[in-house]
Amino acid sequence: MTLDRPLHEPTILIADDLPANLKLLEVILKADGYRVVCAASGPEARQLAALKQPDLIMLDIMMPGEDGFQTCAQLKQSPLTADIPVIFVSSVNDTESKVKGLSIGGVDYITKPYAAAEVLVRTRLHLNLKMAYQALVEIQSQKLMQLQAAQQAMLARPDDLPEAAFDVRYTPMQEAGGDFYDVIQISQGIFGYFVADISGHDLGASFLTAALKALISQNARPCHTPIQIMRMLNQVLFTIMRDGQHLTGCY
């Protein structure tokens, strides 16, 4: 029994003004199962990178007009290509050039003449690093979405408390943060309305909203005036907020 799985051939963009160099790298990479796109200049490489979205770019430095350093710098400035790893492949092997290439965004530097084994090992290394980074970003994105959903679920909805006669438009600055409101039924026909903004607009602020909701629910009672409730919140939050963090609230 065989399982049909979609093939994923990583795409590698090669940029070099010499056809012989392009052909040599193309043969090496294709023999190892990679899809190869070739460019004969820096501007062409940038255009193809934005269009094809390769998994990796191999970039020569000594090209007429726009050299590899300039090409890399512009690739890193564009949101379409900024995250594509760039390996410099060049006959220029002085330390200053290597440092410059890495400092403007390159992830590696292969000097000519190179061995096929070295090219393939470095290619696999950076493709694996990119895949691991993308997997980490995906995991963090999923966790952030779960946190956002949990935070949104804490917020009171007009349909939940029709007698409270309120409406709301909630548009957080980020996926999760410190913007918070709540509507609490204190007794028959009496409701408490609370709106707050925790400084920071980060994940730390979002975690405090859960504590804030619990504090409001526990203390919003007919026997407590709004001033007493706010004083209680202030005393409790003062003990758990980190230095420099604050809350602005209205009840």
KAKALIN-V157293 format. One record per residue. N is the residue number from 0. PHI is phi in radians with two decimals (* if undefined). D_CENTER is the distance of its C-alpha to the mean C-alpha in Angstrom with 1 decimal. Layout:
n-><N N>
phi-><PHI PHI>
d_center-><D_CENTER D_CENTER>
This chain:
n-><0 1 2 3 4 5 6 7 8 9 10 11 12 13 14 15 16 17 18 19 20 21 22 23 24 25 26 27 28 29 30 31 32 33 34 35 36 37 38 39 40 41 42 43 44 45 46 47 48 49 50 51 52 53 54 55 56 57 58 59 60 61 62 63 64 65 66 67 68 69 70 71 72 73 74 75 76 77 78 79 80 81 82 83 84 85 86 87 88 89 90 91 92 93 94 95 96 97 98 99 100 101 102 103 104 105 106 107 108 109 110 111 112 113 114 115 116 117 118 119 120 121 122 123 124 125 126 127 128 129 130 131 132 133 134 135 136 137 138 139 140 141 142 143 144 145 146 147 148 149 150 151 152 153 154 155 156 157 158 159 160 161 162 163 164 165 166 167 168 169 170 171 172 173 174 175 176 177 178 179 180 181 182 183 184 185 186 187 188 189 190 191 192 193 194 195 196 197 198 199 200 201 202 203 204 205 206 207 208 209 210 211 212 213 214 215 216 217 218 219 220 221 222 223 224 225 226 227 228 229 230 231 232 233 234 235 236 237 238 239 240 241 242 243 244 245 246 247 248 249 250>
phi-><* -2.06 -1.81 -1.46 -2.11 -1.13 -1.41 -2.07 -1.70 -0.98 -1.73 -2.12 -1.69 -1.93 -2.16 -2.76 -1.42 -1.76 -0.99 -1.12 -1.17 -1.05 -1.13 -1.10 -1.13 -1.05 -1.12 -1.07 -1.29 -1.13 -1.13 -1.73 1.68 -1.66 -1.53 -2.10 -2.10 -1.96 -2.35 -1.74 -2.74 -1.10 -1.03 -1.15 -1.09 -1.14 -1.13 -1.19 -1.10 -1.18 -1.41 -1.59 0.87 -1.17 -1.40 -2.72 -2.15 -1.90 -2.21 -1.32 -1.63 -1.44 -2.17 -1.16 1.33 -1.58 -1.41 -1.10 -1.09 -1.15 -1.09 -1.07 -1.04 -1.27 -1.08 -1.30 -1.49 -1.62 -1.10 -1.31 -2.22 -1.06 -1.61 -1.43 -1.16 -2.08 -1.90 -1.41 -2.19 -2.65 -1.39 -1.35 -2.16 -1.36 -1.07 -1.05 -1.17 -1.12 -1.11 -1.09 -1.06 -1.27 -1.26 -1.63 2.21 -1.20 -1.76 -2.83 -2.57 -1.93 -1.68 -1.51 -1.29 -1.96 -1.68 -1.00 -1.08 -1.15 -1.03 -1.22 -1.10 -1.20 -1.09 -1.07 -1.00 -1.35 -1.20 -1.15 -1.10 -1.15 -1.10 -1.13 -1.14 -1.12 -1.13 -1.12 -1.08 -1.13 -1.11 -1.14 -1.12 -1.13 -1.14 -1.14 -1.14 -1.14 -1.12 -1.08 -1.11 -1.15 -1.16 -1.12 -1.17 -1.31 -1.39 -1.20 -1.95 -0.97 -1.20 -1.26 -2.31 -1.06 -1.23 -1.33 0.87 -2.31 -2.36 -2.64 -2.16 -1.97 -2.22 -1.21 -1.15 -2.23 -1.03 -2.55 -2.93 -1.77 -1.30 -2.65 -2.57 -2.72 -2.20 -2.12 -1.44 -1.49 -2.78 -1.05 1.39 -2.11 -2.26 -1.86 -2.06 -2.27 -2.29 -2.57 -2.40 -1.58 -1.09 2.04 0.88 -2.26 -1.14 -1.06 -1.16 -1.15 -1.17 -1.22 -1.12 -1.13 -1.13 -1.12 -1.08 -1.12 -1.10 -1.09 -1.11 -1.29 -1.89 -1.38 -2.26 -1.02 -1.42 -1.93 -1.36 -0.94 -1.11 -1.14 -1.13 -1.15 -1.15 -1.10 -1.03 -1.08 -1.15 -1.24 -1.15 -1.07 -1.49 -1.94 -1.40 -1.35 -1.01 1.53 -1.60 -2.60 -2.25 -1.91 -2.44 -2.39 -2.23>
d_center-><39.9 36.9 33.4 32.0 28.4 26.4 26.3 23.2 24.3 21.6 22.1 22.8 23.7 26.5 27.7 31.2 34.2 36.6 37.2 38.5 35.3 33.2 35.6 35.6 31.9 31.8 34.6 33.0 29.6 31.2 33.6 30.7 29.3 26.7 26.6 27.3 26.9 29.0 29.0 31.9 30.4 27.3 27.1 27.6 24.9 22.4 23.7 23.6 20.0 18.8 21.2 21.0 17.4 18.7 17.2 18.8 20.8 24.1 25.4 28.9 29.5 33.0 32.9 35.1 33.9 30.1 29.6 26.7 25.4 25.3 23.7 20.9 20.4 20.2 17.9 15.3 16.0 15.3 11.9 13.6 14.2 12.2 10.4 13.8 15.7 19.0 22.2 25.1 28.4 31.3 34.9 34.1 33.9 34.4 32.2 31.4 30.0 27.9 26.5 25.9 24.0 21.7 21.2 20.1 17.3 19.4 18.7 22.4 25.9 28.7 32.1 34.8 37.0 34.6 35.4 33.9 33.1 31.0 29.0 28.3 27.4 24.9 23.5 23.1 21.6 18.7 18.2 18.1 15.6 13.3 14.0 13.5 10.1 9.2 11.2 9.5 6.0 8.6 10.6 8.3 7.6 11.3 12.3 10.7 12.6 15.6 15.5 15.4 18.2 20.2 20.0 21.1 23.8 25.3 26.1 29.6 30.3 33.4 34.7 34.7 37.0 39.0 41.7 39.3 39.3 35.8 33.0 29.5 26.5 23.3 20.3 17.7 15.9 12.5 11.8 13.9 16.1 19.8 21.4 24.2 27.5 30.2 33.6 36.1 39.5 41.8 45.1 46.7 45.9 44.0 40.3 38.0 35.1 32.4 29.5 27.3 24.4 23.0 21.8 18.3 16.2 14.0 14.1 17.4 18.9 18.0 20.0 22.9 23.3 24.6 27.1 28.0 28.8 31.0 32.8 33.6 34.9 37.0 38.6 39.1 42.8 45.9 47.3 44.5 44.4 41.1 41.9 42.3 39.1 37.1 39.0 38.1 34.4 34.6 36.4 34.0 30.7 32.2 32.5 28.9 26.8 25.7 27.2 26.2 24.7 26.8 27.2 28.9 30.7 33.5 35.7>
